[in-house]
């Protein structure tokens, strides 16, 4: 797998995970595990940046894009 392919894959996986968590957070009676999931996604993002799988800019754009679509996510945990 090339570095570009690995980076694209990482970005898609992070985006998909954040989307799922954001949708879960918006449901009435959202489960407390959603907050834990967002924190884990935040930690995974930091790890991906440290491993050079994502740039800081890419990671910030993914989180910002998800926050724009799902403002509830911003209330749970900020990166």
C-alpha atoms as a printed R data frame, in Angstrom:
   type eleno elety resid chain resno       x      y      z
1  ATOM     1    CA   UNK     A     1   0.000  0.000  0.000
2  ATOM     2    CA   UNK     A     2   1.385  3.389 -0.972
3  ATOM     3    CA   UNK     A     3   1.585  6.216  1.568
4  ATOM     4    CA   UNK     A     4  -1.032  8.195 -0.385
5  ATOM     5    CA   UNK     A     5  -3.410  5.225 -0.398
6  ATOM     6    CA   UNK     A     6  -2.841  4.686  3.320
7  ATOM     7    CA   UNK     A     7  -3.525  8.359  4.018
8  ATOM     8    CA   UNK     A     8  -6.724  8.344  1.934
9  ATOM     9    CA   UNK     A     9  -7.910  5.198  3.672
10 ATOM    10    CA   UNK     A    10  -7.200  6.673  7.099
11 ATOM    11    CA   UNK     A    11  -9.082  9.870  6.226
12 ATOM    12    CA   UNK     A    12 -12.100  7.906  4.977
13 ATOM    13    CA   UNK     A    13 -12.156  5.689  8.056
14 ATOM    14    CA   UNK     A    14 -11.941  8.677 10.404
15 ATOM    15    CA   UNK     A    15 -14.666 10.531  8.509
16 ATOM    16    CA   UNK     A    16 -16.960  7.508  8.576
17 ATOM    17    CA   UNK     A    17 -16.376  6.931 12.292
18 ATOM    18    CA   UNK     A    18 -17.058 10.557 13.166
19 ATOM    19    CA   UNK     A    19 -20.197 10.538 11.044
20 ATOM    20    CA   UNK     A    20 -21.514  7.465 12.891
21 ATOM    21    CA   UNK     A    21 -20.700  8.958 16.277
22 ATOM    22    CA   UNK     A    22 -22.269 12.300 15.382
23 ATOM    23    CA   UNK     A    23 -25.463 10.635 14.201
24 ATOM    24    CA   UNK     A    24 -25.614  8.574 17.382
25 ATOM    25    CA   UNK     A    25 -25.090 11.711 19.487
26 ATOM    26    CA   UNK     A    26 -28.049 13.397 17.788
27 ATOM    27    CA   UNK     A    27 -30.502 10.630 18.657
28 ATOM    28    CA   UNK     A    28 -32.801 11.213 21.625
29 ATOM    29    CA   UNK     A    29 -31.410  9.436 24.667
30 ATOM    30    CA   UNK     A    30 -27.949  9.051 23.119
31 ATOM    31    CA   UNK     A    31 -25.915  6.376 24.851
32 ATOM    32    CA   UNK     A    32 -23.065  7.562 27.124
33 ATOM    33    CA   UNK     A    33 -20.658  5.439 25.089
34 ATOM    34    CA   UNK     A    34 -20.919  8.043 22.343
35 ATOM    35    CA   UNK     A    35 -18.785 10.455 24.394
36 ATOM    36    CA   UNK     A    36 -16.238  7.713 24.945
37 ATOM    37    CA   UNK     A    37 -16.278  6.943 21.222
38 ATOM    38    CA   UNK     A    38 -15.624 10.581 20.348
39 ATOM    39    CA   UNK     A    39 -12.717 10.699 22.786
40 ATOM    40    CA   UNK     A    40 -11.290  7.539 21.266
41 ATOM    41    CA   UNK     A    41 -11.675  9.019 17.778
42 ATOM    42    CA   UNK     A    42  -9.842 12.123 18.969
43 ATOM    43    CA   UNK     A    43  -6.988 10.001 20.304
44 ATOM    44    CA   UNK     A    44  -6.919  7.970 17.085
45 ATOM    45    CA   UNK     A    45  -6.683 11.217 15.134
46 ATOM    46    CA   UNK     A    46  -3.683 12.347 17.164
47 ATOM    47    CA   UNK     A    47  -2.041  8.963 16.602
48 ATOM    48    CA   UNK     A    48  -2.692  9.138 12.852
49 ATOM    49    CA   UNK     A    49  -1.031 12.559 12.734
50 ATOM    50    CA   UNK     A    50   1.943 11.351 14.785
51 ATOM    51    CA   UNK     A    51   2.329  8.368 12.443
52 ATOM    52    CA   UNK     A    52   2.120 10.712  9.423
53 ATOM    53    CA   UNK     A    53  -0.981  8.960  8.136
54 ATOM    54    CA   UNK     A    54  -2.772 12.317  8.162
55 ATOM    55    CA   UNK     A    55  -1.448 15.856  8.227
56 ATOM    56    CA   UNK     A    56  -2.613 18.191 10.963
57 ATOM    57    CA   UNK     A    57  -4.477 20.160  8.299
58 ATOM    58    CA   UNK     A    58  -6.277 17.048  6.980
59 ATOM    59    CA   UNK     A    59  -7.263 15.985 10.477
60 ATOM    60    CA   UNK     A    60  -8.511 19.472 11.344
61 ATOM    61    CA   UNK     A    61 -10.541 19.619  8.117
62 ATOM    62    CA   UNK     A    62 -12.185 16.247  8.794
63 ATOM    63    CA   UNK     A    63 -13.208 17.258 12.325
64 ATOM    64    CA   UNK     A    64 -14.328 20.752 11.235
65 ATOM    65    CA   UNK     A    65 -16.397 19.346  8.386
66 ATOM    66    CA   UNK     A    66 -18.120 16.888 10.714
67 ATOM    67    CA   UNK     A    67 -18.743 19.620 13.295
68 ATOM    68    CA   UNK     A    68 -20.328 21.839 10.642
69 ATOM    69    CA   UNK     A    69 -22.732 19.076  9.653
70 ATOM    70    CA   UNK     A    70 -23.322 17.904 13.236
71 ATOM    71    CA   UNK     A    71 -22.965 20.723 15.802
72 ATOM    72    CA   UNK     A    72 -23.765 18.263 18.609
73 ATOM    73    CA   UNK     A    73 -20.329 16.712 18.072
74 ATOM    74    CA   UNK     A    74 -18.638 19.965 19.077
75 ATOM    75    CA   UNK     A    75 -20.481 19.879 22.402
76 ATOM    76    CA   UNK     A    76 -19.124 16.437 23.287
77 ATOM    77    CA   UNK     A    77 -15.391 16.800 22.865
78 ATOM    78    CA   UNK     A    78 -13.188 19.276 21.075
79 ATOM    79    CA   UNK     A    79  -9.907 18.318 19.465
